[in-house]
Amino acid sequence: MKNIIPVIMAGGSGSRLWPLSREMYPKQFLQVGGSITMLQQTVKRLEKLQTCPPVVICNNEHRFLVAEQLRAIDKLSDNIILEPSGRNTAPAIALAAFTLLQNKQQNVDNIMLVLAADHVIQNEDAFITSVTQAVAYAERGKLVTFGIVPSRPETGYGYIRRGQSQGNDAFVVAEFVEKPSYEIACDYYSSGEYYWNSGLFMFKAESYLAELKKYRPDIYVQCENAMTQTHQDLDFVRIDEQAFAQCPAESIDYAVMEHTDHAVVVPMDAGWSDVGSWSSLWDISPKDERGNVKQGDVLEFDCHNIYVHSEDALVATLGLKNTVVVQTCDAILIADKDQVQNVKKVVEHLKSSRRTEHRDHQEIYRPWGSINTLVQGDDYRVRKVTVRPEKQLAAQIHHQRAEHWMVLCGRAKVILQDREYFVEENQSTFIPAGLVHVLANAGSTPLEIIEIQSGKNLSEDDVIRVENPVSEKK
């Protein structure tokens, strides 16, 4: 399987899992159904296949999240392609295909295994079996999609109708169909001829680009143009932003798979879920004897079939049935389990009201570490700042605020104007407004500080860089 190159799509906002999932911290970066994140699970399950290192595609705003999560599992190797703007799956996969062809080595077939970073697969052995079965078809130039063997009538997924058998483990794709009504979903389920559309694929890079060029030459040309001028930026591959901005937005299904004569479907029965709602997360989670799922500090009395997630507070429930309760530091969701598909309405209202709870999460990642906002008022803000070993923040100056830094663990090197000094654990320092300053980790372990900002302007408008190092401003 060493000629298989995984391409992991790590875009998307995951709004249906709000408030845990936010635009700046969507579901693929959350620990769902395990001790590692969904992105990390997607990468780790490939280890049994012994494939090539994965290529990860994400948007520019999530680049540090992706890099940090890959670094944590030792899978970061300049392998992240940045989309300047979201253009759906057909262009994103084209970027990966062009990248693979540019880096093509002799005797490498460039077989792409396209995976979503935000899916759960409970039976990894069955997943590997289906992937292995698909290789022979991809080698013959077929565009393989994986059809999930349905476990129930489902109205939340699109379907694939199978056609003529191509052997014991694949079928010609006869038809892609949209999400059905419940009655039609029951017919699909009982017929045995329909699979859930997983959004997972396998094909040669050359095969995909040939079909894309045939059916959507406009997408092909703009992606080709965008790849003519790429450059490496830290761990990321950046493409031509202006060229990609002119690319139409389209899914691979609409752009290619519904038109090509080379599509085949390989069945997969692997406990797959796209975790598209809180009810689907309840479906795949371990439950107690009354069907309850409890995560975090939860007290439950006489409840049935509930899902409760507590991030940082005690949540007590009494006599609830078929209910979802999700608590985060700045929002609480309480919903009937049959209504959780409408969480998007909440997100849309937050957007139209110009609030920020749909977008921002408490923790923000930077190339040097992370920032966690603990408390904020009109003229003060308290944050926990973590700086990785051998990293530092950019030299900067604030004119309208001062900062107090207290070291919780590690050893900080501080540059204040022309003075350089060190701050040890349980020590603090004061950064007056108007002075150039730098914070660096002087130790071999992560540096953690509490930063207290006070002043009239706490926004990024008052962060003025006075140098141009690689590190980004706070």
N, C-alpha and C positions, 0 to 999 in steps of 0.2 A: 504493500500500500504506500510505499515511499514516493510514488509518483503522483499521489493525491495531494492537492494543495487546498486546504480549508480556507474559505473566504467567509468571514463572520460579519454579518450586518449588525452594527451596534448603534443604529440611529433610532429615532422614534421618541415620543414623549411619554407614552404609557399613562395617559390621562385617566383611564378607567380605574387605575389603582391609586388615585388621589385619596387622601392627602399624603400617603407614604411616598408615592411617586410624583415628582415635579418635573417641569421642563428642564431644569438644570440638574436634576438627579432622577432620571427616569428608571423604570422598573428593572432594566437589564443590569443596573448597578446595585441592586438591592439583594440582600440575603433572603431568598425566598425558597423555602423547602430544604434548607441546609445551612451549613456553617460558612459557605463561601457564596459569592454573588452568582447571579444567573450567567453573566458573561464568563466568569471563571469556571463555572460548571460546564459551559459549552466548550471551552478550551480543554479542560481536564478530561472530558469523556473521549476526546480524540486520542488520548495516549495509548489506548488499547489498539488503535489502528496503525500506530507508528507512521503517521503521515509527515509531510513536510511542515515546517513552522507555519502557523496560520497568518493570513493577511486579515487585518481588521479594518473595516470602513466605519468611520463615525463622523459626526459633524464637528466643526471647529470648536464649539463651546464645550464639548465633552472631552476634548483631547487629553486633559490632565487626569480626568477620572479613568479613562481607558488605560493610559500609560501606567498609572499607579496600580491599577488592578492587575495588569499583565506583569508588572514588575514584582508584585507580591507572590506570584506563582512561577516566577523565573521564565516568563514567556515573552519578554520585551526585547525586540531585536530590530529596531528601525522598521517595524512592520505595520505601521498605522497610516492609512491613507485618509486624508482629511477632505471631506466635502465642504466647499465654501458655503453652499446652501443646499437645502434638501430638495432632491429631484426624484424621489421615489426609487424603486428597486432596479428598474431597467438601466438607467444611467449609472447607478452605483456599481452594479455588477460589471458593466462595460469598463469602468475605470479599473477594476481589479483585473479584468481580462487583458486589457492593454498593458497593464503593469507586468503581468506574468509573461506576456510575449516579449516585452522589452528586456526582461531578465532571463529569457529562455536559455536553458543549458542543453547541450547536446544529449539526445536520447531521453529527454523529458517530454512527456505527452501533454503537460499543462492541463490535467484533468482537475476541474474546479469542483469542490464540494461546498455548495453555498448554504450557509446555516444562519438562522436568526439567533441573536444573542439573548433573546428574552423568552425562550421556550423551555419548558421542563420536560425531560424524558426520564421516566422512572425505570424502564427496563433497558439498560445500556447494551446488554448482550443482543437483544432483538434489534436495537438500532444499528449495531455493528454488522449484524447479519444482512440487513437490508442494504446498507451502504456497500458492503462487499458484493452483493448480488448486482448492484447497479453498475459496477466498474466495467463489465464486459460490454454493456450497451453504450456507455459513454465512449469507450475506445472505438466503437464502430460509428461514431458521429451522431449518436442519438442525444436528444435533450431529455434527460431523465427528471421527472418530478416524483416525489415520494408521497403516496396517498395513504393517509392514516385510516386503518381499519376502524370503522365507527363502533363505539360501544353503546350507543343509544341514538335515538332521533335527536338531532341538534339543529337549531335554527340560527346559531351564532356563527357558523362556518360556511364558506363556499364548498362546493363538492366537485369531484372529478368522476365522470362516468367512464368506466373501462370499456375497451373494445376488444379486438381480436387478440388472442393470447400470443405472446412472443416467446413462450417457453413456460417453465414452471414458476417463474418468479417475476414476470413483467407482462404488461398489456399495452397495446396501442391506446393513446388517449382519444376517446371518442368525443368527449365534450367537457368543457368547464361550465359549471352552472353557479348562479349566484345563491346567496343565502335563501333558503326556502321557507315557506310557511311550515307550521308544525305538521299539518296533514301530509304535505309533500315530503317532509323529512322522514315521516314514518314509512312512506312508500319506498324512499331511497334505502332506508335501513333494512327493510324486509326483503328487498330485491337482491341484496348482496352484490350489486354491480357498481355501487358508488362508494367513494372514499372521501374523507375530509381533505380539503386542500391545505397542505401543511406549510407551503411556502418554502420548502427545502428542495434543492436541486443538485444535479450533478451533470457536467458536460465538459467537453474540451473548450478551452478559451477560444480556439479558432472556430469551433462549431457555433458557439453562441454569437460571436461577432458576425459571422457570415449570415446568420438568420436575422440578427438585428439590422444589419446593413440592407438586407432584402426587404424587410417589412417596415422598418423605421429608420431610413437613411438620415433623417434629420437628427435623431438622437446619436446615431453612429458618428456622424461628422463632427458634432459639437464635442462629444467625448474624446474623439481622436485629436481635435484641436486643443482641448484642455490638457491632454497628456503630452503635447509637444514641448511644453515648458514646465517641467517639474523641478523642485529643489527640495533638499533635505533640510529640515528645521528641527533640531534636537532629535526626538524619536519619531518625527512625523514626516510624511511625504506630502508636500503641498503641490496642488495643481494650479493651472491658469484660471484665476477666479473669473475674469471677464468672459472667457470662452464658455466656461461651465454655466455661467448665469444665463446664457442664451439657449441652454439645452431644455427641451420640453420635459415636464415632469410626467412620468408614466410608470406603471408597474410592469414587471416582467411578464405577468399573465396577459395583460392587454396588449403590450408591445410585441411579444414574440410567441408565447406558448399557445395562445388561442389561434394562431395563424399557421404555425409551422407544421409541416408534414412529418417531422422527425421526433415528435414528442411521444414518450412512453412513460407509463406510471409503474413504479415498483411499490407494492403494498408494504406498509410498515405498521406493526402492531407492537408498540414499544411504550405504552403508557404516556403518550404525548399530550401536552396541553400548551396552549399559547398564553395561559394565565392572563386572559383578557378581562377578568373582572374579579371582584372579591368572592363571588360565589364559586368561580372556577378554582380559586385558590383554596377555598374551603373543601372543594371536591378532592383535591390531591393531598390534603394535609392529614396527618394522624389525628384521630378523634378519640374522645373518651366514650364511655358506654352510652351516653345520651346524645352523641353526635356533636359534641362541642369541641371547638378548636380554640385554645388559649395560648397566647404568646405574650410574655412580659409579666408584669406584676398585676395579676388578675385574680379577683375573688368572684366566684360564680355560685349562685344559689338557685336551684330548681329551674335551670335553663335547658333548652333543647335546640339542637341544630344551630348553634350560634357560632360566629367567628369574632373573636376579640383580640385586638392587637394593642398593646400598651408600649409606647416608646420610652417614657420616662416618668410615669405617674401611676399611682394605684387606681385601677379601674374595677369597680364593683358592679355586678349585674344581678338583678333579681327577677325571676319569672319570665325571662325573655324567650321567644321562640322565633326561629328563622330570621335572626337579626345579625347585622354586621356592625361592630363598634371598632373604630380605629382612632387611637389617640396619638397625636404627635405633639411636639413642643408648642406649636402655634395653631393647631386646628384639630377638630374632632368631627368625625363622620359617624352618624348613626343612621342606618338604613335597613329597610326590609330586604331580605336576601333576594327576593324576586324583583327588586327595583334597582339593583346595583348597576345595571347597564346604563342607567340614567345619571351616573356620577358625572358624565361629561357635561350635563346641564349646569352642574355646580361650577365646573371649571370654566365654562363659557361665560357664566355670570361674573366670575371673578375677573376674567379678562375684560369684559365690557365695563365693569365698574372700576377698572384701572387699579385693582388691588395687586398684590405681589404674591399671595399664597399659592397661586397656581404655578409660579415660575421658580421661586427661590427656595432652596433647602437650607437647613441650618448650617451645613458644612460645605465649604468651598475648597476645591483642590487647585493647587498651583504647582509649577514645576519644582519648586523647592519644598513643598509640603502641603499644609492645609490650614484653613481658618474656620473656627467654629464660633459663631456669635451666640453668646449666652444671655445677655441682657442689653436692651437698647432703649434709650429715651430720646427726647428732642435734642439734648445737648451733651449726651454721654453714651458710650457704648463699651461693653465688656466682651472681650473675645479671648478664646484660647487659640494660640498660634503654635503650630508644630512645624519645626524645621528639620529636614532630614540631614544626616551627617554629611559634612563637606559641602553644604549648600548655604546660600545666603540670599537675602532679599536685595532688591535693587536699591542703590543710593537714592534718597528722596528727601523732600522737604515739604512740610505742611505750614501754611501761614495762618490758619484759623483754628488749629487745634493743637493741644499738647498730648503726650502719651506717657503713661507709667507702665513699665515692664517689670514683672516679677517672675523669676525663674522657678518653675515647679520641679523640673528634672533636666539634667544635662548641664552644659556649660556654654554660655553665650559670649560671643565676641561682639562688642559694640564699638562702632566708630561714630563719634559725635564731633562734627566739624573736623578739626585737626587732631583730636584726641582719640586714642584707641585704648580700650580697657576691657576687662573680663568680668562677667557677672556669674556667680556660682549659685547652686541651689539654695533656696530660701533667702536670696538677696534680690534687691530691686534697683532700678535706675529710673531717672526722669529725663524725658526728651522734650525740651521746651519747643514751643512753636517758633518757626523761622530758622531752625538749624538743620543743616544737612546731617543725615544719620543713616547708618547701615546696621542691620542685625544679621549675624552669621552664627552657624553652629560650629563651635570650636571643639566639639567632642566626637566620639565614635558611636554614640547612641543618639536617638532622636532628642532634640531640644524642645521642651514644652514650656511656654510662658503664658501668663495671664497679662493681657494688654488692656489697659483702661484708657479710653480716649475721652477727652473733654474739650468742648469748644463749640463755636457757632456753626461750623460746617464739618460734618463727618463723612461727606460723600467723596466719591472718587475725583470730583472736581478739585479737591484740595490735596491731591497726591501729585506732586510734581517731581518727575525724575530728573536728576541732574547728571546722570551718566547714561550710557546705552549698553549695559551688559546683557547677557542672554536672559537672565532671570527677569520675570515680569513683575510689575508693581503689585502691591497689595490690593 
